[in-house]
Amino acid sequence: MSTSSAASLRAELATGYRVDDRNDLHVIDEAWCRREAAPRLARAAALAAEPEVRAAAHADARALAAALGAWPASIAPLYAAMGRGEVDGLTVPAVNVRGLSYETAAALFEAALATDAGAFIFEIARTEIGYTDQPPAEFVAVILCAAVAAGYRGPVFVQGDHVQVRPSAYAEDPERELAAVEALIAEEIAAGFYNIDVDTSTLVDLSQPTLDAQQRLNYALAARLTARIRALEPEGVSVSVGGEIGEVGTANSTVDEFEAYMAGYARELERLAPGAVGISKISVQTGTSHGGVPLADGSVANVQLDFGVLESIGGRARGTYGLSGAVQHGASTLPAELFHRFPASCCSEIHLATGFQNLVFGHPDFPAELLAAIDRHLHDARGAERKPGDSDQQFVYKLRKKAWGPFKRQLWDLPADLRATLRAALREQFVFLMRQLGAAGSGALVRSCVHAPRSSRQPAPAGRESRG
């Protein structure tokens, strides 16, 4: 599809739907929309050259999905039920969608339909938005198009992962860095991100003499950002907010750190926004790292994950504070035989990213010449990021995530049969995870907790523009 205006885009899709003078969308042919309009809209949302066309695709994707029964939602009601002890034995998979986004999202929806799952999250981190070239409005539009194509009906949980305060930027100019984070939060909420993980754990200072002092910047800024989220959320939506006490890849978290964080956070939030709803979950460090630890030959080292951290902090979070539990990061490269243990460990959510990237780039059918071009690009453009002593395999393993943006169009342009093959491989992995994590069969539970808004037809903002 090559269009130069919103009118021409809609003219090409007029077999399936029309948009009237009041900007309301009317479905004409549902089957055609699911088969033809959804993939065309997704591609326009991500790659159209004209900002006007991308903006129209973003808006139409949200409106079409809503008309066909899928809408952006907050998972907060489900997490509140966990905190009340009404739901147990469930760990919600949160999948970072870095690239091949339409196929990845469609595979996850198809896996959900195959397992009757409703509890699953699509997410993207602050850093990933940049290096994958996926602005929030585009990200939501592509995911909703995949929901339409898959025939999925129900709430769609989209999350801002690691909405993070960068320590170096904060040290240089605290207010400028916080303003940047708050601007991102506003953009994400406007786009349909109704789940946001505030990550100020980067500012924990373990050199301080008391736990309160160590966590002070962390809880104070988390409260400030929570108050900002509450001021921005749409009517009828309570955004699910996550906090974090241990930066992934550092020392394991403790119950005492969690207690210090929660006490300070509660004080600060009440001061800034009296009566405001606080966090629904807490991210902790258990011994993992993002993407795993690559060895010199490119394989991933075994990790000593401490399930006791999840059980102790997650149990305290539920029993004392009514939170859903603890959140596990950096888990996609863990051994398959560990995943069934998370639902029994007070782990309410698990974040998964690099394992799916490895599946795509390591698939035997992935074009060898494209993979070689990606690796050459990384050596040329990212060589300065190479750590002393890293082998070529270690360097490439760590940096491949930063190839999604520069190779965005080439990946969208992969042959249809190859995209279908990769989608099937992803779907198989998602089905496995749904079953291991207790998400299979959660569809009725989610539908009982999370209800469609009175009007799920909400215009999507243009937001920042993709360079695709």
C-alpha positions as CSV (number, residue, x, y, z in Angstrom):
1,M,0.0,0.0,0.0
2,S,1.4,3.4,-1.0
3,T,-0.8,6.3,0.0
4,S,-0.2,10.1,0.3
5,S,-3.2,11.2,2.4
6,A,-5.7,10.0,5.0
7,A,-8.4,10.2,2.4
8,S,-6.5,7.9,0.0
9,L,-5.8,5.4,2.8
10,R,-9.4,5.2,3.7
11,A,-10.4,5.0,0.1
12,E,-8.2,1.9,-0.2
13,L,-9.9,0.3,2.8
14,A,-13.4,1.4,2.0
15,T,-14.5,-2.2,1.2
16,G,-14.2,-2.9,5.0
17,Y,-15.1,0.3,6.8
18,R,-15.8,3.9,6.3
19,V,-15.2,7.0,8.5
20,D,-18.0,9.6,8.5
21,D,-17.8,13.4,8.8
22,R,-17.9,13.1,12.6
23,N,-14.8,10.8,12.5
24,D,-16.9,7.8,13.6
25,L,-15.9,4.5,12.1
26,H,-18.5,2.1,10.6
27,V,-17.7,-1.5,9.8
28,I,-19.0,-2.6,6.4
29,D,-17.4,-6.1,6.0
30,E,-16.0,-7.6,9.2
31,A,-14.3,-10.5,7.5
32,W,-12.6,-8.2,5.0
33,C,-11.4,-6.0,7.8
34,R,-9.9,-8.9,9.7
35,R,-8.3,-10.3,6.6
36,E,-7.3,-7.2,4.6
37,A,-7.7,-3.9,6.5
38,A,-5.9,-5.0,9.6
39,P,-2.5,-5.8,8.0
40,R,-2.7,-2.8,5.7
41,L,-3.5,-0.5,8.6
42,A,-0.7,-1.9,10.6
43,R,1.8,-1.4,7.8
44,A,0.6,2.2,7.3
45,A,0.8,2.9,11.0
46,A,4.4,1.8,11.1
47,L,5.9,2.7,7.7
48,A,3.8,5.3,5.8
49,A,5.9,8.2,4.7
50,E,3.4,10.9,5.3
51,P,2.7,11.9,9.0
52,E,-1.0,12.4,8.1
53,V,-1.3,8.9,6.8
54,R,0.4,7.4,9.9
55,A,-1.9,9.5,12.2
56,A,-5.0,8.3,10.3
57,A,-3.8,4.7,10.6
58,H,-3.3,5.1,14.3
59,A,-6.8,6.5,14.8
60,D,-8.5,4.0,12.5
61,A,-6.7,1.0,14.1
62,R,-8.1,2.0,17.6
63,A,-11.5,2.7,16.2
64,L,-11.7,-0.5,14.2
65,A,-10.5,-2.7,17.0
66,A,-13.0,-1.1,19.4
67,A,-15.8,-1.7,16.8
68,L,-14.8,-5.4,16.6
69,G,-14.5,-5.9,20.4
70,A,-10.9,-5.2,21.4
71,W,-9.8,-2.1,23.3
72,P,-6.8,-0.8,25.4
73,A,-7.4,-1.5,29.1
74,S,-5.8,-1.4,32.6
75,I,-5.0,-4.7,34.3
76,A,-5.5,-3.0,37.7
77,P,-8.8,-4.7,38.5
78,L,-7.3,-8.2,38.0
79,Y,-4.3,-7.2,40.2
80,A,-6.6,-5.8,42.9
81,A,-8.3,-9.2,42.9
82,M,-4.9,-10.9,43.4
83,G,-4.2,-8.5,46.3
84,R,-7.5,-9.4,47.9
85,G,-6.6,-13.1,47.7
86,E,-9.3,-13.9,45.2
87,V,-6.9,-15.0,42.5
88,D,-3.9,-17.2,42.9
89,G,-1.7,-19.5,40.8
90,L,-1.3,-17.0,38.0
91,T,1.7,-15.2,36.7
92,V,0.9,-12.7,33.9
93,P,3.4,-12.8,30.9
94,A,4.5,-9.4,29.8
95,V,6.1,-9.6,26.3
96,N,8.4,-6.9,25.1
97,V,7.6,-6.4,21.4
98,R,10.8,-5.1,19.8
99,G,10.2,-5.9,16.2
100,L,8.3,-8.0,13.7
101,S,5.6,-6.4,15.8
102,Y,2.5,-7.3,13.8
103,E,3.5,-11.0,13.6
104,T,4.6,-11.1,17.2
105,A,1.4,-9.6,18.5
106,A,-0.7,-11.8,16.2
107,A,1.1,-14.8,17.5
108,L,0.4,-13.8,21.1
109,F,-3.3,-13.2,20.4
110,E,-3.5,-16.6,18.6
111,A,-1.8,-18.3,21.5
112,A,-4.3,-16.6,23.9
113,L,-7.3,-17.8,21.8
114,A,-5.8,-21.4,21.6
115,T,-5.5,-21.5,25.4
116,D,-8.4,-19.3,26.4
117,A,-6.1,-16.8,28.0
118,G,-7.0,-13.2,28.9
119,A,-4.1,-12.3,31.2
120,F,-1.2,-11.2,29.1
121,I,0.6,-7.9,28.4
122,F,2.3,-6.2,25.5
123,E,5.0,-3.9,26.6
124,I,7.9,-1.7,25.5
125,A,10.5,0.1,27.6
126,R,11.6,3.7,27.4
127,T,14.9,2.7,25.8
128,E,13.2,0.3,23.4
129,I,10.9,3.0,22.0
130,G,14.1,4.7,20.8
131,Y,16.2,1.9,19.4
132,T,13.3,0.0,17.9
133,D,11.7,3.1,16.4
134,Q,8.2,2.4,17.7
135,P,6.5,5.5,19.1
136,P,3.7,4.8,21.5
137,A,0.8,5.6,19.1
138,E,2.3,3.3,16.5
139,F,3.0,0.5,19.0
140,V,-0.7,0.5,20.1
141,A,-2.0,0.7,16.6
142,V,0.0,-2.3,15.3
143,I,-1.0,-4.4,18.3
144,L,-4.7,-3.6,17.9
145,C,-4.5,-4.4,14.2
146,A,-3.1,-7.8,15.2
147,A,-6.0,-8.3,17.6
148,V,-8.4,-7.6,14.8
149,A,-6.7,-10.0,12.4
150,A,-6.5,-12.8,15.0
151,G,-10.2,-12.4,15.8
152,Y,-9.4,-11.5,19.4
153,R,-12.2,-9.8,21.5
154,G,-11.6,-8.4,24.9
155,P,-9.3,-6.0,26.8
156,V,-5.8,-5.5,25.4
157,F,-3.2,-4.6,28.0
158,V,-0.4,-2.4,26.8
159,Q,2.4,-1.4,29.2
160,G,5.1,1.1,29.4
161,D,8.0,-1.0,30.7
162,H,10.9,0.6,32.6
163,V,9.6,4.2,32.3
164,Q,13.0,4.9,33.8
165,V,14.8,7.9,35.2
166,R,18.4,7.8,33.8
167,P,20.9,8.3,36.6
168,S,23.4,10.3,34.5
169,A,20.8,12.6,33.1
170,Y,19.2,13.1,36.5
171,A,22.6,14.0,38.0
172,E,23.2,16.6,35.3
173,D,19.7,18.2,35.4
174,P,17.0,16.5,37.6
175,E,14.1,18.6,36.5
176,R,14.8,18.2,32.8
177,E,15.1,14.4,33.1
178,L,11.9,14.2,35.1
179,A,10.1,16.4,32.6
180,A,11.2,14.0,29.8
181,V,9.8,11.1,31.8
182,E,6.6,12.9,32.5
183,A,6.2,13.8,28.8
184,L,6.7,10.2,27.9
185,I,4.0,9.1,30.4
186,A,1.6,11.6,28.9
187,E,2.3,10.4,25.4
188,E,1.9,6.7,26.5
189,I,-1.4,7.3,28.3
190,A,-2.8,9.3,25.4
191,A,-1.9,6.4,23.0
192,G,-3.6,3.7,25.2
193,F,-0.9,2.6,27.6
194,Y,-3.0,2.0,30.6
195,N,-0.3,0.1,32.5
196,I,3.0,1.9,33.4
197,D,6.0,0.6,35.3
198,V,7.7,3.5,37.0
199,D,11.4,2.7,37.4
200,T,13.2,5.0,39.7
201,S,15.2,2.2,41.2
202,T,18.2,3.4,39.2
203,L,18.5,6.1,41.9
204,V,18.7,3.8,44.9
205,D,21.9,4.7,46.8
206,L,23.2,1.7,48.8
207,S,26.0,3.8,50.2
208,Q,23.5,5.6,52.5
209,P,23.4,4.4,56.2
210,T,19.7,3.5,56.4
211,L,17.3,1.7,54.2
212,D,15.0,4.7,54.1
213,A,17.9,6.9,53.0
214,Q,18.9,4.3,50.4
215,Q,15.4,4.2,48.9
216,R,14.5,7.9,49.4
217,L,14.9,9.2,45.9
218,N,13.4,6.0,44.5
219,Y,10.1,6.2,46.5
220,A,9.9,10.0,46.4
221,L,10.1,10.2,42.6
222,A,7.9,7.1,42.1
223,A,5.2,8.9,44.2
224,R,5.7,12.0,42.0
225,L,5.3,10.1,38.8
226,T,2.3,8.1,40.2
227,A,0.6,11.4,41.1
228,R,1.2,12.6,37.5
229,I,-0.2,9.4,36.1
230,R,-3.4,9.8,38.2
231,A,-3.8,13.4,36.9
232,L,-3.6,12.2,33.3
233,E,-5.6,9.0,33.2
234,P,-8.8,9.0,31.2
235,E,-12.2,9.0,32.9
236,G,-13.1,5.5,34.0
237,V,-9.6,4.2,33.7
238,S,-7.3,3.5,36.7
239,V,-3.9,2.9,35.3
240,S,-2.0,0.0,36.7
241,V,1.3,1.5,38.1
242,G,4.3,-0.6,39.0
243,G,7.1,0.3,41.3
244,E,10.6,-1.2,41.5
245,I,13.1,-1.6,44.4
246,G,16.0,-3.4,42.9
247,E,17.5,-2.5,39.5
248,V,17.8,-5.7,37.4
249,G,21.3,-7.1,37.4
250,T,22.3,-5.7,40.8
251,A,22.1,-7.2,44.3
252,N,19.0,-9.3,45.2
253,S,16.2,-7.4,46.9
254,T,15.1,-7.9,50.5
255,V,11.9,-7.6,52.4
256,D,13.3,-4.8,54.5
257,E,14.1,-2.8,51.4
258,F,10.5,-3.3,50.2
259,E,9.1,-2.2,53.6
260,A,11.3,0.9,53.5
261,Y,10.1,1.7,50.0
262,M,6.5,1.2,50.7
263,A,6.5,3.3,53.9
264,G,8.2,6.2,52.2
265,Y,6.1,5.9,49.0
266,A,2.8,5.9,50.9
267,R,3.9,9.1,52.8
268,E,5.0,10.9,49.6
269,L,2.0,9.9,47.6
270,E,-0.5,11.1,50.3
271,R,1.4,14.4,50.5
272,L,1.3,14.9,46.7
273,A,-2.1,13.4,45.8
274,P,-4.2,12.7,48.9
275,G,-6.3,9.6,48.5
276,A,-4.7,8.6,45.2
277,V,-4.4,4.9,44.3
278,G,-0.8,3.7,44.6
279,I,1.1,0.9,42.9
280,S,-0.4,-2.5,42.1
281,K,2.9,-4.5,42.0
282,I,6.6,-4.3,42.9
283,S,9.5,-5.3,40.7
284,V,12.4,-7.0,42.5
285,Q,15.8,-8.3,41.7
286,T,16.2,-12.1,42.1
287,G,19.6,-12.8,40.4
288,T,18.6,-12.3,36.7
289,S,19.8,-9.8,34.2
290,H,18.1,-8.4,31.0
291,G,18.9,-10.7,28.1
292,G,20.8,-13.1,30.2
293,V,24.6,-13.2,30.5
294,P,26.2,-14.2,27.2
295,L,29.4,-16.4,27.3
296,A,32.3,-16.0,24.9
297,D,30.8,-18.5,22.4
298,G,27.5,-16.7,22.4
299,S,25.6,-19.1,24.6
300,V,23.9,-17.9,27.8
301,A,25.2,-18.6,31.3
302,N,23.1,-20.5,33.8
303,V,21.4,-18.2,36.3
304,Q,20.9,-18.8,40.0
305,L,17.4,-17.3,40.4
306,D,16.3,-16.9,44.0
307,F,12.6,-17.9,44.1
308,G,12.7,-17.1,47.8
309,V,12.9,-13.4,47.0
310,L,9.7,-13.6,45.0
311,E,7.9,-15.6,47.7
312,S,9.0,-13.4,50.6
313,I,8.5,-10.0,49.0
314,G,5.5,-11.0,46.8
315,G,3.8,-12.6,49.8
316,R,4.3,-9.5,51.9
317,A,3.1,-7.3,49.1
318,R,-0.1,-9.3,48.9
319,G,-0.7,-10.0,52.5
320,T,0.2,-6.6,54.0
321,Y,-0.4,-4.0,51.2
322,G,-2.9,-5.6,48.9
323,L,-0.6,-5.6,45.9
324,S,-0.8,-8.3,43.2
325,G,2.7,-9.6,44.2
326,A,6.3,-9.4,42.9
327,V,7.4,-8.9,39.3
328,Q,10.2,-10.9,37.7
329,H,12.3,-9.2,35.0
330,G,14.9,-10.7,32.7
331,A,13.3,-14.1,32.4
332,S,12.9,-15.0,28.8
333,T,16.3,-16.8,28.6
334,L,15.7,-18.9,31.7
335,P,15.5,-22.7,31.4
336,A,12.1,-23.9,30.3
337,E,11.7,-26.1,33.3
338,L,11.6,-23.1,35.7
339,F,8.5,-21.3,34.4
340,H,6.0,-23.5,36.2
341,R,7.4,-22.3,39.5
342,F,6.5,-18.7,39.2
343,P,2.8,-18.9,39.8
344,A,3.5,-20.6,43.2
345,S,6.0,-18.0,44.2
346,C,3.7,-14.9,44.6
347,C,5.0,-13.7,41.2
348,S,2.1,-11.8,39.6
349,E,4.0,-10.7,36.4
350,I,7.0,-11.9,34.4
351,H,8.8,-9.8,31.8
352,L,10.0,-11.6,28.6
353,A,12.0,-10.2,25.7
354,T,15.3,-11.4,24.5
355,G,14.3,-15.1,24.2
356,F,11.8,-14.1,21.4
357,Q,14.5,-12.0,19.7
358,N,16.8,-15.0,19.8
359,L,14.1,-17.2,18.3
360,V,13.6,-14.8,15.4
361,F,17.3,-14.1,14.6
362,G,18.3,-17.7,15.3
363,H,15.6,-19.3,13.3
364,P,17.0,-21.6,10.6
365,D,14.9,-19.9,7.9
366,F,15.9,-16.4,8.9
367,P,17.8,-15.0,5.8
368,A,21.5,-15.5,6.4
369,E,22.4,-12.4,4.3
370,L,20.1,-10.2,6.4
371,L,21.5,-11.5,9.6
372,A,25.1,-10.8,8.3
373,A,24.1,-7.3,7.3
374,I,22.6,-6.7,10.8
375,D,25.8,-7.9,12.5
376,R,28.0,-5.7,10.2
377,H,25.8,-2.7,11.0
378,L,26.3,-3.4,14.7
379,H,30.1,-3.6,14.4
380,D,30.1,-0.4,12.3
381,A,27.5,1.7,14.2
382,R,27.8,0.3,17.7
383,G,31.4,-0.7,18.0
384,A,32.1,2.0,20.7
385,E,29.6,0.1,23.0
386,R,31.7,-3.1,22.9
387,K,32.9,-4.0,26.4
388,P,36.6,-4.8,26.9
389,G,37.2,-8.5,26.6
390,D,33.9,-9.3,24.8
391,S,34.1,-11.8,22.0
392,D,32.4,-11.1,18.7
393,Q,29.6,-13.4,19.7
394,Q,29.1,-11.7,23.0
395,F,29.1,-8.2,21.4
396,V,26.6,-9.2,18.8
397,Y,24.3,-11.0,21.3
398,K,24.2,-7.9,23.6
399,L,23.6,-5.4,20.7
400,R,21.3,-7.2,18.4
401,K,18.3,-5.6,20.1
402,K,19.5,-2.3,18.7
403,A,19.2,-3.5,15.1
404,W,15.3,-3.5,15.2
405,G,15.0,0.2,14.4
406,P,17.6,0.5,11.6
407,F,16.3,-2.7,9.9
408,K,12.6,-2.0,10.6
409,R,11.5,-1.8,7.0
410,Q,13.5,-4.8,5.9
411,L,11.9,-6.9,8.6
412,W,8.4,-5.7,7.7
413,D,9.3,-6.6,4.1
414,L,10.3,-10.2,4.8
415,P,8.5,-12.6,2.5
416,A,5.0,-13.6,3.7
417,D,5.8,-17.3,4.0
418,L,8.8,-16.5,6.2
419,R,6.8,-14.1,8.4
420,A,4.1,-16.9,8.8
421,T,6.9,-19.4,9.8
422,L,8.3,-17.0,12.4
423,R,4.8,-16.2,13.7
424,A,4.1,-19.9,14.1
425,A,7.3,-20.4,16.0
426,L,6.5,-17.5,18.3
427,R,2.9,-18.8,18.8
428,E,4.2,-22.2,19.9
429,Q,6.5,-20.5,22.5
430,F,3.7,-18.3,23.7
431,V,1.3,-21.3,24.1
432,F,4.0,-23.0,26.2
433,L,4.4,-20.0,28.5
434,M,0.6,-19.4,28.9
435,R,0.3,-23.0,30.2
436,Q,3.4,-22.9,32.4
437,L,2.5,-19.6,34.0
438,G,-1.2,-20.4,34.7
439,A,-2.5,-17.8,32.2
440,A,-4.2,-20.5,30.1
441,G,-7.9,-20.5,31.0
442,S,-7.7,-17.0,32.4
443,G,-10.1,-15.5,29.8
444,A,-13.3,-15.8,31.9
445,L,-11.5,-14.4,34.9
446,V,-10.2,-11.4,33.0
447,R,-13.6,-10.7,31.5
448,S,-15.2,-10.8,34.9
449,C,-12.7,-8.2,36.3
450,V,-12.0,-5.9,33.4
451,H,-14.9,-4.4,31.6
452,A,-15.1,-2.3,28.4
453,P,-15.6,1.4,28.9
454,R,-18.9,3.0,28.0
455,S,-17.3,4.1,24.8
456,S,-14.1,2.4,23.8
457,R,-14.0,4.6,20.6
458,Q,-11.3,7.0,21.6
459,P,-9.3,9.0,19.0
460,A,-5.6,8.1,18.9
461,P,-3.2,11.0,19.0
462,A,-0.6,11.6,16.4
463,G,2.1,11.5,19.1
464,R,5.7,11.5,18.1
465,E,6.3,10.4,14.5
466,S,8.2,7.2,13.5
467,R,11.1,7.6,11.1
468,G,10.0,4.4,9.3
